[in-house]
Amino acid sequence: MTEIAMGQECPFSPEDSAEYGNRPPPDEALELEGRGWRVQDQAPNLVRVLSEDEVENFAADIPRLAFSHSERQRLTALVKKIREQGALRPVLHANPGWKDALADLGRSFPNFSEVLDYARAMFGLAERADRGVHLGSLIIESTPGTGKSLFCEQFAARMGFPLRRIDMAAAQCGARLGGSESFWENSQPGVPFEMLALGMHGGYANGILHLDELCKAHNELRHSPVGALYELMEPATARTFRDLSVPAIGLDASGLNFLCTVNDAHLVPAPILSRARVFHVRAPSPEVMREILRGMYREAARQILGSEEEASDEIVERLARVPPRTARLALREAFGRALASGRHTPTACDLPSLEAHRGRASIGFVGGLR
């Protein structure tokens, strides 16, 4: 088979297109298709993330590796899925409206201006080179309740990136990122393998993983939840990343982007901090919080009503006393109540009771609004 280095954008030229329709040579394509492979056109927006040869060698080795009939079935089904997805993955480029989208995010999240300035630089580089967007690894630190997770969700949605969230506070081992050891019969691959080898969670070579509460990962455990990050966040080792459940198949994970949110960066292992761009986001002032809530309201109106609407001062004042995530859920409920009553937009009376959340707001919201 013709080798294309993993991590390099697949070569494309008129000569290739004329002779092969921008595909592998006919005999190689027929051989791959005969084994169930999806043979993709090798275009500039695709990158190779794995080797067909390694997958085929692994498939041939399954009778020796599998220690039970069910394990043999599981591994055979896994290989089938990999073949069906093919060895190439699309990359997300800067969409034409990325500047406006970032400006809109800046209005909705003014306290995240430093993060957005960095993103603007990375999107500018990608646009200039006509290559996929690569943010790398970002760690966003701020006190609880400042809207870190909400920002990550909104950033991915408005920039057109699928987002896969992993709650690192609940992780008891490294399986969600690096897979579980292959000697376990219930071994399962991690999220990077699912994204790259199986085409899940969007299936892009430069998709985004949101590692929420990274500082709360149990790093003292023997199988640390963050262990795989030492490889995944280092470009040189990420190009040959191997999931523990399928160590025979190497993946080029160097294009993946990591958005990590933490309350205290000092609790993150130093080697991981050294691999990331760290941002310290201040808790929003009362004035900034009001702007965040108005942006949140406009976004809810766009999604639910398909139109631009502005929040009333009464709604903003009531929501300013609770965390952003709570405010967003409350807004959705308020819009639902208004529509159920035959009204187009909600009033403050449509908001649910927020008393249970007011005490928590003072943690990150400068003591709440008075």
C-alpha positions, 0 to 999 in steps of 0.5 A, a space after each residue: 500500500 502507498 504510505 502517507 505519513 500520519 499527520 501530514 495532509 494528504 497530497 493532491 495534484 491534478 495528475 493524481 486526480 486524472 489518473 486515479 480520481 484522487 484515490 489510491 491506485 486501482 489495485 490497492 483500492 480494490 484490495 482495501 475495498 474487498 476487505 471492507 475498507 472505506 477508500 476515500 479521495 485523498 483531498 487537502 481537507 483530509 489527514 491520515 490518522 492511522 495505517 491500514 497495514 497496522 489494522 490488517 496486522 491486528 485483524 490477522 492477530 485476533 485469533 491469538 490475542 482473543 482469550 474467549 469467543 466473545 472477545 474475538 467477536 468484540 475485536 472483529 467488530 471493532 476492526 469492521 468499524 475502523 475499516 468502514 470509517 477509513 484511514 482518513 479524517 476531515 479537518 475543520 477549517 476556519 469558517 467564513 464568519 469566524 471573525 464575527 463569531 469571535 466578536 459575538 463571543 467577546 460581547 457575551 463573555 467579556 471576561 474571556 477576552 484573553 482566551 478569545 484573543 488567542 483563538 483569534 490568532 490561531 484562526 488567523 494562522 489557519 485561514 492564512 495557511 488554508 489549513 485546519 484550525 489547531 488551538 492546541 491545549 488550553 487550560 482556563 482557570 477561574 473561581 467556581 461559577 464564572 462560566 468556564 464550562 458554558 464558555 467552552 460549550 458556546 465557543 465550540 458551537 459558534 465556531 462550528 466545532 463538535 465538542 466532547 465533554 469529559 468530567 474529569 472530577 468523576 474519572 477514577 482511572 485513565 480509561 476515558 482518555 487512554 482506554 482500558 488495558 487490553 487484557 480485560 475482557 470488557 476493555 474499551 477504547 478511550 474518547 480519542 480512539 473513538 474520535 479518530 479510529 471510529 469517527 465518533 463525536 464528529 469524527 474530525 482529526 482536529 475535534 475538541 475535547 473539553 476536560 471539565 474540572 481537570 484540577 479535580 482528577 484523582 492524580 494520586 491513583 495508580 492509573 491516573 485519569 490524566 496519564 494519557 495527557 502526557 502523550 496527547 498534549 505533546 505533539 511528537 508523542 501524540 502522532 503515534 498515540 496508542 490506546 491501551 485497549 488496542 495498542 497494536 494500532 497507532 493513531 495520529 492524535 496531534 491535531 486534537 484540541 483540548 479545552 481544560 477548565 480548572 478552579 485551581 491550576 496549582 492542582 494540575 500536574 506541572 508537566 501538563 501545565 507546561 504542555 498547555 497555554 494557561 489563561 487566568 480568567 477573573 470573576 466577572 464584575 456586576 457590570 460584566 455579569 449583566 452583559 454576559 446575561 444579556 448575551 445569554 438571553 440573545 443566544 437563547 432567543 436565537 435558538 428558540 425563537 430564531 430572532 434577536 431579542 433583548 432581555 428586560 432589566 428585571 430578568 437580568 437582575 434576577 439572574 445575576 445572583 446565580 451561576 451562569 449554568 443555572 441562569 441558562 437553564 432558567 432562561 430556557 424554562 422561562 422561554 418554555 413557559 412563555 410559549 406555553 402561555 401563548 406569549 412570544 417572549 418571557 417576563 421575570 415571572 416566567 423564571 423558576 425559583 432561584 433561591 436555592 442557588 443564590 448562596 453559591 453565586 457569591 463564590 465567583 460573582 464578587 459577592 453577588 449583585 446588590 
